[in-house]
């Protein structure tokens, strides 16, 4: 009887041995499985198999251990809250770090060994795992990967921040996500952390993985670096000389108070001009913007190069200055291409003529652009019905920048046309641009009424003369 009670108590102790406790540092364990694990999939962890299932709608993970040497009482699934460890006495310690999407980030270790940062002959370390920074700074952590094996290894790199800072790895000033380390050698990669300007003061953790080896580093934010988030929809543009050039600016006041931000542009080429506006259609220029607490605003930066500008690449800097005189600079780029522009001139826009009479209209077509030529230039003439119009030349292949081409239109109205005002529409067309001109043609006809009146008077006078001679003396 006593033996049965003792056995039951022993079994109960073994079951209770799988206690779930907050994670604590313990150098008596060696990591055998670490990193992101797909929910619902079974992975090898040393001599055992382990499966992680995310419990829907919670921060809890269901852990199932299996294997030929696993006692039956430990094969029952266990729920583990994120940030806690599950212990299988004498077998494994399972730590649930966090859940990301459909993946569970874990660290599974077995008893024995001196460090969880070294597995299968690989050691991962960082000499400065804790750094101070201002909010908005980029922090760099040198991570040393030591391959102690007799064979080369390619390691996969991963990292994340609990508050969604942007993190990445660099090697030789290049972004990397895998690194090759020869046998018995080491490589140092830089773990880069982009902090946010509105990060509250205090310590934040960043977790990195080199294959299944987990490394934690820390950033202590001592002060906010800026009170606004500033971004441009497009920071690099291509335009033709003479185009209207605008950049869409977005400012967010990340503080819980009203702020006034000063606006300026630095590094503009000589004789260039820049102005900030409420919108692209606005004609009013602004030099600062007042923003209520936690508000956002869209603005437009307009760049105005001089007329004498040449084609090329240009760079300048948009600067937003906060109330505490901190500057938020954004680099902008502009590529200007050679442009074309057409100008059409005539000596006059109104002409007088008579029915059937021929006259000339002379047009001077100039390319007032820079660099590029106007090509395939011709006149498209719309005249009243019955009119005859001939152009000389009929078409020209190109007009170089700064050159002028003369076109002559020979116009003839019908002989039986009624006296009136008529309109002649001319569109000068090219492959690059076109211009329109309207001409008023006044047609005048001869008047015979004065001659008819004079003839009638003469006939009347002659008739009176003969009547007078015949009857006058009686």
Secondary structure as a PSIPRED ss2 file (coil, helix, strand):
# PSIPRED VFORMAT (PSIPRED V4.0)

   1 X C   1.000  0.000  0.000
   2 X H   0.000  1.000  0.000
   3 X H   0.000  1.000  0.000
   4 X H   0.000  1.000  0.000
   5 X H   0.000  1.000  0.000
   6 X H   0.000  1.000  0.000
   7 X H   0.000  1.000  0.000
   8 X H   0.000  1.000  0.000
   9 X H   0.000  1.000  0.000
  10 X H   0.000  1.000  0.000
  11 X H   0.000  1.000  0.000
  12 X H   0.000  1.000  0.000
  13 X H   0.000  1.000  0.000
  14 X H   0.000  1.000  0.000
  15 X H   0.000  1.000  0.000
  16 X H   0.000  1.000  0.000
  17 X C   1.000  0.000  0.000
  18 X C   1.000  0.000  0.000
  19 X C   1.000  0.000  0.000
  20 X E   0.000  0.000  1.000
  21 X E   0.000  0.000  1.000
  22 X E   0.000  0.000  1.000
  23 X C   1.000  0.000  0.000
  24 X C   1.000  0.000  0.000
  25 X C   1.000  0.000  0.000
  26 X C   1.000  0.000  0.000
  27 X C   1.000  0.000  0.000
  28 X C   1.000  0.000  0.000
  29 X E   0.000  0.000  1.000
  30 X E   0.000  0.000  1.000
  31 X E   0.000  0.000  1.000
  32 X E   0.000  0.000  1.000
  33 X E   0.000  0.000  1.000
  34 X E   0.000  0.000  1.000
  35 X E   0.000  0.000  1.000
  36 X E   0.000  0.000  1.000
  37 X E   0.000  0.000  1.000
  38 X E   0.000  0.000  1.000
  39 X C   1.000  0.000  0.000
  40 X C   1.000  0.000  0.000
  41 X C   1.000  0.000  0.000
  42 X E   0.000  0.000  1.000
  43 X E   0.000  0.000  1.000
  44 X E   0.000  0.000  1.000
  45 X E   0.000  0.000  1.000
  46 X C   1.000  0.000  0.000
  47 X C   1.000  0.000  0.000
  48 X E   0.000  0.000  1.000
  49 X E   0.000  0.000  1.000
  50 X E   0.000  0.000  1.000
  51 X E   0.000  0.000  1.000
  52 X E   0.000  0.000  1.000
  53 X E   0.000  0.000  1.000
  54 X E   0.000  0.000  1.000
  55 X C   1.000  0.000  0.000
  56 X C   1.000  0.000  0.000
  57 X C   1.000  0.000  0.000
  58 X C   1.000  0.000  0.000
  59 X C   1.000  0.000  0.000
  60 X E   0.000  0.000  1.000
  61 X E   0.000  0.000  1.000
  62 X E   0.000  0.000  1.000
  63 X E   0.000  0.000  1.000
  64 X E   0.000  0.000  1.000
  65 X E   0.000  0.000  1.000
  66 X E   0.000  0.000  1.000
  67 X C   1.000  0.000  0.000
  68 X C   1.000  0.000  0.000
  69 X C   1.000  0.000  0.000
  70 X C   1.000  0.000  0.000
  71 X C   1.000  0.000  0.000
  72 X H   0.000  1.000  0.000
  73 X H   0.000  1.000  0.000
  74 X H   0.000  1.000  0.000
  75 X C   1.000  0.000  0.000
  76 X C   1.000  0.000  0.000
  77 X C   1.000  0.000  0.000
  78 X E   0.000  0.000  1.000
  79 X E   0.000  0.000  1.000
  80 X E   0.000  0.000  1.000
  81 X E   0.000  0.000  1.000
  82 X C   1.000  0.000  0.000
  83 X C   1.000  0.000  0.000
  84 X E   0.000  0.000  1.000
  85 X E   0.000  0.000  1.000
  86 X E   0.000  0.000  1.000
  87 X E   0.000  0.000  1.000
  88 X E   0.000  0.000  1.000
  89 X C   1.000  0.000  0.000
  90 X C   1.000  0.000  0.000
  91 X C   1.000  0.000  0.000
  92 X E   0.000  0.000  1.000
  93 X E   0.000  0.000  1.000
  94 X E   0.000  0.000  1.000
  95 X E   0.000  0.000  1.000
  96 X E   0.000  0.000  1.000
  97 X E   0.000  0.000  1.000
  98 X E   0.000  0.000  1.000
  99 X E   0.000  0.000  1.000
 100 X E   0.000  0.000  1.000
 101 X C   1.000  0.000  0.000
 102 X C   1.000  0.000  0.000
 103 X E   0.000  0.000  1.000
 104 X E   0.000  0.000  1.000
 105 X E   0.000  0.000  1.000
 106 X E   0.000  0.000  1.000
 107 X E   0.000  0.000  1.000
 108 X E   0.000  0.000  1.000
 109 X E   0.000  0.000  1.000
 110 X E   0.000  0.000  1.000
 111 X E   0.000  0.000  1.000
 112 X C   1.000  0.000  0.000
 113 X C   1.000  0.000  0.000
 114 X C   1.000  0.000  0.000
 115 X C   1.000  0.000  0.000
 116 X C   1.000  0.000  0.000
 117 X C   1.000  0.000  0.000
 118 X E   0.000  0.000  1.000
 119 X E   0.000  0.000  1.000
 120 X C   1.000  0.000  0.000
 121 X C   1.000  0.000  0.000
 122 X E   0.000  0.000  1.000
 123 X E   0.000  0.000  1.000
 124 X E   0.000  0.000  1.000
 125 X E   0.000  0.000  1.000
 126 X C   1.000  0.000  0.000
 127 X C   1.000  0.000  0.000
 128 X C   1.000  0.000  0.000
 129 X C   1.000  0.000  0.000
 130 X E   0.000  0.000  1.000
 131 X E   0.000  0.000  1.000
 132 X E   0.000  0.000  1.000
 133 X E   0.000  0.000  1.000
 134 X E   0.000  0.000  1.000
 135 X E   0.000  0.000  1.000
 136 X C   1.000  0.000  0.000
 137 X C   1.000  0.000  0.000
 138 X E   0.000  0.000  1.000
 139 X E   0.000  0.000  1.000
 140 X E   0.000  0.000  1.000
 141 X E   0.000  0.000  1.000
 142 X E   0.000  0.000  1.000
 143 X E   0.000  0.000  1.000
 144 X E   0.000  0.000  1.000
 145 X E   0.000  0.000  1.000
 146 X E   0.000  0.000  1.000
 147 X E   0.000  0.000  1.000
 148 X C   1.000  0.000  0.000
 149 X C   1.000  0.000  0.000
 150 X C   1.000  0.000  0.000
 151 X C   1.000  0.000  0.000
 152 X C   1.000  0.000  0.000
 153 X E   0.000  0.000  1.000
 154 X E   0.000  0.000  1.000
 155 X E   0.000  0.000  1.000
 156 X E   0.000  0.000  1.000
 157 X E   0.000  0.000  1.000
 158 X E   0.000  0.000  1.000
 159 X E   0.000  0.000  1.000
 160 X E   0.000  0.000  1.000
 161 X E   0.000  0.000  1.000
 162 X C   1.000  0.000  0.000
 163 X C   1.000  0.000  0.000
 164 X C   1.000  0.000  0.000
 165 X C   1.000  0.000  0.000
 166 X E   0.000  0.000  1.000
 167 X E   0.000  0.000  1.000
 168 X E   0.000  0.000  1.000
 169 X E   0.000  0.000  1.000
 170 X E   0.000  0.000  1.000
 171 X E   0.000  0.000  1.000
 172 X C   1.000  0.000  0.000
 173 X C   1.000  0.000  0.000
 174 X E   0.000  0.000  1.000
 175 X E   0.000  0.000  1.000
 176 X E   0.000  0.000  1.000
 177 X C   1.000  0.000  0.000
 178 X E   0.000  0.000  1.000
 179 X E   0.000  0.000  1.000
 180 X E   0.000  0.000  1.000
 181 X E   0.000  0.000  1.000
 182 X C   1.000  0.000  0.000
 183 X C   1.000  0.000  0.000
 184 X C   1.000  0.000  0.000
 185 X C   1.000  0.000  0.000
 186 X E   0.000  0.000  1.000
 187 X E   0.000  0.000  1.000
 188 X E   0.000  0.000  1.000
 189 X E   0.000  0.000  1.000
 190 X E   0.000  0.000  1.000
 191 X E   0.000  0.000  1.000
 192 X E   0.000  0.000  1.000
 193 X E   0.000  0.000  1.000
 194 X E   0.000  0.000  1.000
 195 X C   1.000  0.000  0.000
 196 X C   1.000  0.000  0.000
 197 X C   1.000  0.000  0.000
 198 X C   1.000  0.000  0.000
 199 X C   1.000  0.000  0.000
 200 X C   1.000  0.000  0.000
 201 X C   1.000  0.000  0.000
 202 X E   0.000  0.000  1.000
 203 X E   0.000  0.000  1.000
 204 X E   0.000  0.000  1.000
 205 X E   0.000  0.000  1.000
 206 X E   0.000  0.000  1.000
 207 X E   0.000  0.000  1.000
 208 X E   0.000  0.000  1.000
 209 X E   0.000  0.000  1.000
 210 X E   0.000  0.000  1.000
 211 X C   1.000  0.000  0.000
 212 X C   1.000  0.000  0.000
 213 X E   0.000  0.000  1.000
 214 X E   0.000  0.000  1.000
 215 X E   0.000  0.000  1.000
 216 X E   0.000  0.000  1.000
 217 X E   0.000  0.000  1.000
 218 X E   0.000  0.000  1.000
 219 X E   0.000  0.000  1.000
 220 X E   0.000  0.000  1.000
 221 X E   0.000  0.000  1.000
 222 X E   0.000  0.000  1.000
 223 X E   0.000  0.000  1.000
 224 X E   0.000  0.000  1.000
 225 X C   1.000  0.000  0.000
 226 X C   1.000  0.000  0.000
 227 X C   1.000  0.000  0.000
 228 X E   0.000  0.000  1.000
 229 X E   0.000  0.000  1.000
 230 X E   0.000  0.000  1.000
 231 X E   0.000  0.000  1.000
 232 X E   0.000  0.000  1.000
 233 X C   1.000  0.000  0.000
 234 X C   1.000  0.000  0.000
 235 X C   1.000  0.000  0.000
 236 X E   0.000  0.000  1.000
 237 X E   0.000  0.000  1.000
 238 X E   0.000  0.000  1.000
 239 X E   0.000  0.000  1.000
 240 X E   0.000  0.000  1.000
 241 X C   1.000  0.000  0.000
 242 X C   1.000  0.000  0.000
 243 X C   1.000  0.000  0.000
 244 X C   1.000  0.000  0.000
 245 X E   0.000  0.000  1.000
 246 X E   0.000  0.000  1.000
 247 X E   0.000  0.000  1.000
 248 X E   0.000  0.000  1.000
 249 X E   0.000  0.000  1.000
 250 X E   0.000  0.000  1.000
 251 X E   0.000  0.000  1.000
 252 X E   0.000  0.000  1.000
 253 X E   0.000  0.000  1.000
 254 X C   1.000  0.000  0.000
 255 X C   1.000  0.000  0.000
 256 X C   1.000  0.000  0.000
 257 X C   1.000  0.000  0.000
 258 X C   1.000  0.000  0.000
 259 X E   0.000  0.000  1.000
 260 X E   0.000  0.000  1.000
 261 X E   0.000  0.000  1.000
 262 X E   0.000  0.000  1.000
 263 X E   0.000  0.000  1.000
 264 X E   0.000  0.000  1.000
 265 X E   0.000  0.000  1.000
 266 X E   0.000  0.000  1.000
 267 X C   1.000  0.000  0.000
 268 X C   1.000  0.000  0.000
 269 X C   1.000  0.000  0.000
 270 X C   1.000  0.000  0.000
 271 X C   1.000  0.000  0.000
 272 X C   1.000  0.000  0.000
 273 X E   0.000  0.000  1.000
 274 X E   0.000  0.000  1.000
 275 X E   0.000  0.000  1.000
 276 X E   0.000  0.000  1.000
 277 X E   0.000  0.000  1.000
 278 X C   1.000  0.000  0.000
 279 X C   1.000  0.000  0.000
 280 X C   1.000  0.000  0.000
 281 X C   1.000  0.000  0.000
 282 X C   1.000  0.000  0.000
 283 X C   1.000  0.000  0.000
 284 X C   1.000  0.000  0.000
 285 X E   0.000  0.000  1.000
 286 X E   0.000  0.000  1.000
 287 X C   1.000  0.000  0.000
 288 X E   0.000  0.000  1.000
 289 X E   0.000  0.000  1.000
 290 X E   0.000  0.000  1.000
 291 X E   0.000  0.000  1.000
 292 X C   1.000  0.000  0.000
 293 X C   1.000  0.000  0.000
 294 X C   1.000  0.000  0.000
 295 X C   1.000  0.000  0.000
 296 X E   0.000  0.000  1.000
 297 X E   0.000  0.000  1.000
 298 X E   0.000  0.000  1.000
 299 X E   0.000  0.000  1.000
 300 X E   0.000  0.000  1.000
 301 X E   0.000  0.000  1.000
 302 X E   0.000  0.000  1.000
 303 X E   0.000  0.000  1.000
 304 X E   0.000  0.000  1.000
 305 X C   1.000  0.000  0.000
 306 X C   1.000  0.000  0.000
 307 X C   1.000  0.000  0.000
 308 X C   1.000  0.000  0.000
 309 X C   1.000  0.000  0.000
 310 X C   1.000  0.000  0.000
 311 X C   1.000  0.000  0.000
 312 X E   0.000  0.000  1.000
 313 X E   0.000  0.000  1.000
 314 X E   0.000  0.000  1.000
 315 X E   0.000  0.000  1.000
 316 X E   0.000  0.000  1.000
 317 X E   0.000  0.000  1.000
 318 X E   0.000  0.000  1.000
 319 X E   0.000  0.000  1.000
 320 X E   0.000  0.000  1.000
 321 X E   0.000  0.000  1.000
 322 X C   1.000  0.000  0.000
 323 X C   1.000  0.000  0.000
 324 X C   1.000  0.000  0.000
 325 X C   1.000  0.000  0.000
 326 X C   1.000  0.000  0.000
 327 X E   0.000  0.000  1.000
 328 X E   0.000  0.000  1.000
 329 X E   0.000  0.000  1.000
 330 X E   0.000  0.000  1.000
 331 X E   0.000  0.000  1.000
 332 X E   0.000  0.000  1.000
 333 X E   0.000  0.000  1.000
 334 X E   0.000  0.000  1.000
 335 X E   0.000  0.000  1.000
 336 X E   0.000  0.000  1.000
 337 X E   0.000  0.000  1.000
 338 X C   1.000  0.000  0.000
 339 X E   0.000  0.000  1.000
 340 X C   1.000  0.000  0.000
 341 X C   1.000  0.000  0.000
 342 X E   0.000  0.000  1.000
 343 X E   0.000  0.000  1.000
 344 X E   0.000  0.000  1.000
 345 X E   0.000  0.000  1.000
 346 X E   0.000  0.000  1.000
 347 X C   1.000  0.000  0.000
 348 X C   1.000  0.000  0.000
 349 X C   1.000  0.000  0.000
 350 X E   0.000  0.000  1.000
 351 X E   0.000  0.000  1.000
 352 X E   0.000  0.000  1.000
 353 X E   0.000  0.000  1.000
 354 X E   0.000  0.000  1.000
 355 X C   1.000  0.000  0.000
 356 X C   1.000  0.000  0.000
 357 X C   1.000  0.000  0.000
 358 X E   0.000  0.000  1.000
 359 X E   0.000  0.000  1.000
 360 X E   0.000  0.000  1.000
 361 X E   0.000  0.000  1.000
 362 X E   0.000  0.000  1.000
 363 X E   0.000  0.000  1.000
 364 X E   0.000  0.000  1.000
 365 X E   0.000  0.000  1.000
 366 X E   0.000  0.000  1.000
 367 X E   0.000  0.000  1.000
 368 X C   1.000  0.000  0.000
 369 X C   1.000  0.000  0.000
 370 X E   0.000  0.000  1.000
 371 X E   0.000  0.000  1.000
 372 X C   1.000  0.000  0.000
 373 X C   1.000  0.000  0.000
 374 X E   0.000  0.000  1.000
 375 X E   0.000  0.000  1.000
 376 X E   0.000  0.000  1.000
 377 X E   0.000  0.000  1.000
 378 X E   0.000  0.000  1.000
 379 X E   0.000  0.000  1.000
 380 X E   0.000  0.000  1.000
 381 X E   0.000  0.000  1.000
 382 X E   0.000  0.000  1.000
 383 X C   1.000  0.000  0.000
 384 X C   1.000  0.000  0.000
 385 X C   1.000  0.000  0.000
 386 X C   1.000  0.000  0.000
 387 X C   1.000  0.000  0.000
 388 X E   0.000  0.000  1.000
 389 X E   0.000  0.000  1.000
 390 X E   0.000  0.000  1.000
 391 X E   0.000  0.000  1.000
 392 X E   0.000  0.000  1.000
 393 X C   1.000  0.000  0.000
 394 X C   1.000  0.000  0.000
 395 X E   0.000  0.000  1.000
 396 X E   0.000  0.000  1.000
 397 X E   0.000  0.000  1.000
 398 X E   0.000  0.000  1.000
 399 X E   0.000  0.000  1.000
 400 X C   1.000  0.000  0.000
 401 X C   1.000  0.000  0.000
 402 X C   1.000  0.000  0.000
 403 X C   1.000  0.000  0.000
 404 X E   0.000  0.000  1.000
 405 X E   0.000  0.000  1.000
 406 X E   0.000  0.000  1.000
 407 X E   0.000  0.000  1.000
 408 X E   0.000  0.000  1.000
 409 X E   0.000  0.000  1.000
 410 X E   0.000  0.000  1.000
 411 X E   0.000  0.000  1.000
 412 X E   0.000  0.000  1.000
 413 X C   1.000  0.000  0.000
 414 X C   1.000  0.000  0.000
 415 X C   1.000  0.000  0.000
 416 X C   1.000  0.000  0.000
 417 X C   1.000  0.000  0.000
 418 X C   1.000  0.000  0.000
 419 X C   1.000  0.000  0.000
 420 X E   0.000  0.000  1.000
 421 X E   0.000  0.000  1.000
 422 X E   0.000  0.000  1.000
 423 X E   0.000  0.000  1.000
 424 X E   0.000  0.000  1.000
 425 X E   0.000  0.000  1.000
 426 X E   0.000  0.000  1.000
 427 X E   0.000  0.000  1.000
 428 X E   0.000  0.000  1.000
 429 X E   0.000  0.000  1.000
 430 X C   1.000  0.000  0.000
 431 X C   1.000  0.000  0.000
 432 X C   1.000  0.000  0.000
 433 X C   1.000  0.000  0.000
 434 X E   0.000  0.000  1.000
 435 X E   0.000  0.000  1.000
 436 X E   0.000  0.000  1.000
 437 X E   0.000  0.000  1.000
 438 X E   0.000  0.000  1.000
 439 X E   0.000  0.000  1.000
 440 X E   0.000  0.000  1.000
 441 X E   0.000  0.000  1.000
 442 X E   0.000  0.000  1.000
 443 X E   0.000  0.000  1.000
 444 X E   0.000  0.000  1.000
 445 X C   1.000  0.000  0.000
 446 X C   1.000  0.000  0.000
 447 X C   1.000  0.000  0.000
 448 X C   1.000  0.000  0.000
 449 X H   0.000  1.000  0.000
 450 X H   0.000  1.000  0.000
 451 X H   0.000  1.000  0.000
 452 X H   0.000  1.000  0.000
 453 X H   0.000  1.000  0.000
 454 X H   0.000  1.000  0.000
 455 X H   0.000  1.000  0.000
 456 X H   0.000  1.000  0.000
 457 X H   0.000  1.000  0.000
 458 X H   0.000  1.000  0.000
 459 X H   0.000  1.000  0.000
 460 X H   0.000  1.000  0.000
 461 X H   0.000  1.000  0.000
 462 X H   0.000  1.000  0.000
 463 X H   0.000  1.000  0.000
 464 X H   0.000  1.000  0.000
 465 X H   0.000  1.000  0.000
 466 X H   0.000  1.000  0.000
 467 X H   0.000  1.000  0.000
 468 X H   0.000  1.000  0.000
 469 X H   0.000  1.000  0.000
 470 X H   0.000  1.000  0.000
 471 X H   0.000  1.000  0.000
 472 X C   1.000  0.000  0.000
 473 X C   1.000  0.000  0.000
 474 X C   1.000  0.000  0.000
